[in-house]
Amino acid sequence: MQNRTAAARDLERIINNRTEVQSADILFLKFSSDIGTIRNAGRRGSLYAPEAILSVVKKLACHNLSKWSDVELANPALESENFEEAQVKLSAHIQKILTEQKRAQKFIYLGGGHDYIYPTVKAINHSSKKCVIINLDAHLDTRTDKEANSGTPFRQIAREFEGEVEIVQLGIHDFANSITTMSNLEKGKEIVATYEDVRFGSKDFTETEKFLERVIPFQKDTTYIFSLDADVMEAGIMEGVSAVNHRGLPYDFIEDVLLYAIDKLHCQHFGIFEYNPVYDNLSQKGARTLAALIYQIMDERTLLID
């Protein structure tokens, strides 16, 4: 009886809307590896994040007709052997998927370390020469390290992007970034709004849309990418990260930024990185928080369902 009841409930959950990759309205690209985080002296465990987050998403109640699918793209063996080669091959793989997906309207990238934003943007660059990346993070991830890792992706992107690229960094802490990390990028434009800038600029997070309209105004013919590093959130809601943030951004502000990206910027690319379920609590508080954001991304309001 219990099994039949559980099966019946699944018909009302997001898991029931799973389909083949080519038939998906929303596609999850999973990067189940923490090699980049380890190369950055971070804690092991973010390789479990994609499945931990999706396991919560699948159980949420379904209120629309949109179909979704997922594909695993990480290659930890190659990353361990030749990290730079792995990034090049992964970028080509993502590019192939984006080119072939005629139906999918939203792409959700689940890490793993934040290093995966680099091959993702490189892939998008093949079809878009003007890009704005909205990164919510405690760290700039513009380290000057010679070897690529989860702390270097935005400096790599700025250096190699073909066209115009703007990186908008929200929630940054001075104490979490070295002087070299905060040095100017060789190319591209970077806007940095620290936690204090965001707090006071949005009047204690009460006028988020006005703040965002000033900092990230809509530009025509521009591809927008939303990138969330889980450690941007305050420790009270996000324990499962390598670097717990004692003074992070509140959930409501982050959700407002996400909805602004969807509704006003028509964003189609969303990345969630650096969640580490090994350090989450037994209630999966962190995974549930991230799943709530994904639920907003999957909202049918901005999808054109056949």
N, C-alpha and C positions, 0 to 999 in steps of 0.2 A: 504493500500500500504506500509506504513512504517513497519507494523508488518511482512509482507511477505519479505520485504527487510532485516530486522533484522534476520529473520529465515534463509534466504539464506546465510547471512554472517556467521552465526554460523557454517555452513557446512565447512567453511574455517578456523575455529578457533580450538584451543586445546580442547574446550568443546565437540566438535563433536567426539573426540577419547576416550571419557569416556566409560568404560565397566564394567563388573562384576569383583569382586575382584580376582576370580580364573583365569580370562583371562587377567589380567593386566601384562604389561611389566614393568611398573613403579607403585609402590604402595605408596600412601601418608598415613602415620599413624599420625592422628591428636590428639593433647592433648589440648583440649579446656578448660583449667583451669589455674587459677593464684594463687591457694592456696599456692604453694611452694614459689612464689614471695612474697606474703603477709607475710608468716612466716619469710621471710628474710627482713621484713620492707620495701618492695618495693611497688611501686604504682600499684593499681588495673588496670586491663584492658587487660593484655596479653592473657586472655582467648578468646578474640575475634580475636586473630592473625591468627589462621589457616584459618578461613573462609575469613578474609580480604585479606590474601595473595592469596589464591586459587581463589577468585573472580577476581583478576587481571590476574593470570595465565591462567584461562579459556578463557579470551578474546584475548590472543595473537594468532597471525597467526600460523597455523600449517603447517609444511613443512616435516613431516615424517609420518610413518605408525604406530609408537609405540602407544600402548593402555595404558591407566592409570585408576586407581581407587583410592578410598579413604575410610578410615574407622576411625571412632571416637573411641578412647580408654580411654579417661579420665573419672574418676569417682569422681567428686568434692564432692559428699555427703560423700563417704567413706574417702576421703582425709581430710575432715573437722573433721570427727569422729576419724580416726586412720590413720595418714599419712604414717607411716612405713608399716602398713598392706597393704595399697593401693599400695605402691611401690612394695611390694612382689607380689601381685596379678597381677599388671600391667606387671611386668617382665615375669611372667608365660604366660600371654596372648600374649605378643610380641613374646616370644619364640615359642609358638604354631603357630603363623602366619608365622614366618620365616621358620619353619619346613615344614609347609603344602604348602607354595608357591613354586611350582615347576617351574613356568614360569617367575615370576618377577625377574628382574635382578638388579633393583635399588630400594632402599627404602629411602624415604624422610620423615623425622620425623619433624613435625611442632608443636612447642609449642606456647603458654604456657611458663612457667618458665624453666630455665636451669636445674632444678631438674630432668626433664624427660630424660636427658642423662644417668642418673644412671641406671634406670631399663632397658633402651635400651641396654647399654653395658653389663649389667648382663645377658640379654637374649642372646646376641651374644656370650657371654663367653661359653655357653653350646656347641657351635659348633666350637669355635676357642679358642685355649689356648695361642695364641700369637697375641697381638693387639697393634696397634699404633693409638692413638687418636690425631688428629690435631685440636686444639682448638684455634680459633681466638676470642680474648676477651680482654676487658680492665681489667677484674678481673680474678684472678686465680680460683675462685670458689672452694677453698680448705679450707674454714672456719673450725675452730675447734669446732663449736657449738655442743652441746650435742644433739639437735634435728635437724633432717634433714630438709633442705630447699633448695632454689635455689642457695644458696651460698656454699653448702657442697658437691656437687656430685662427684668431682674428688678425694677428700680425701676418700670418701666412696668407689669409684671404686678401687683406689690403694690399699686400705686395704683389699678388699674382692675378687679381681680378682684372679681366679685360673689359674695360668700360668704366662706368661711374659706380662706385660703391660707397655707401654711407653706413657706418656702424654706430647705432645709438645705444649707449650703455646706461642702464637704469639700475639704481640700487647699490652702486659701487661703494666700498669702504676704503678710505685711505690706508687704514692700518692693515688691510688685507692685500695690499699691492705694493711691491717694491718700487724704488725710484726708476729703475731700468724698465720695469713693466709699464710704468706710466709715461715713458718717453714717447715722443711723437712717432707716428707711423710713417714709414717711408713713402707710402702712397695712400690714396683714399682719404675719406673724411671721417673723423670720429667725434661724436658728441658724448660727453661724459656727464651724467647727472648722478651725483652721489646720493646716498640715503638721505642726507640732510637737504640736498637740492630738491629731491622729489617730495620730501615731507613738507618743506616750507613752500615750494612752488605749487603744490596742490592743496595748500591750506589744511595740513594734517590729514591728507588723503580724502578730503571732502569734495574737491573740485578737480577730479582726475581728468575729465574730458577736456576742460579748458587748458589744463597743463599739457596734455598730449597734443592738442591742436597747435600749441605754440612750439613744442619740441619736435613733433612728427607730423607736419601738415601733409595732406594728401598730394601726391605728385602723379600726374598722368604718365602712362607708359613706363611704370615702375613696378618691379616685382618686390613684394614685401615678404620677409621671412621673420617669423616669431621664434625666438630661441629662449628657452627657460632653463637656467641652471638651478636645480632644486635648492642649492644652498643659499639662494637669495631670500628664502623664506625664513621667518623667525623660528627659533628653536622650539617654541611651544607647539608648532604644527609640523615641523620638519626636522626630525632627529636623524633620519636615515640618509646621511650624506657624509662625505669625507671630512668636510670642515663645517661643523655646526655653527650657525650664525646666531649670536646672542641678541642681535638687534636688526633682524631682517624685515623685509617688506611684509605687510599684512596680506592675507589671502584676498580680501575684497579688492584691494588695489590691483593685484596681479590679474584677477578675473576681469576687472574693468579695462586693463590694458589689452587683454586677450580679445574682449568683445569689441573694443575700438579697432583692433587690427582686422577683425572679421567684418564688422559692419561698415566701417568708414574707409578702411584701406584695402578691402577685398582680398585679404591675405589667403593664400591657399597652402602655404608651407609652414608647418609647425614642428618645432623640435623640443623635446624634453630630455634633459641629460642630467647625469651625476646623482640620480637617486640611488641609494645603496640599501637594499632591503635587509642586509645582514645587520645593520645598525638601527633598523626601525623597531618599534615596539610590537607586542603580540597582537594588538588590534589593527596592525597595518595602517596606522594613522597617516603616514606619508604617502603610501600608495593610494589610499582613499582620497586624499587631497588632490593628488595629480589626476586621478580618475575623474574627479569632479570637473576639472578643467577640460579634460578630453571630452566629457559629456557635452560641454558647451560647444566644442569644436564640431562635434557630430550632429549638432542641432540641424534639423531639416530646413530651417528658415533660409539658409544661404546655399542650399543645394537645389539643383534643377533635376528632379527625379522624373524619368520617363514614365 
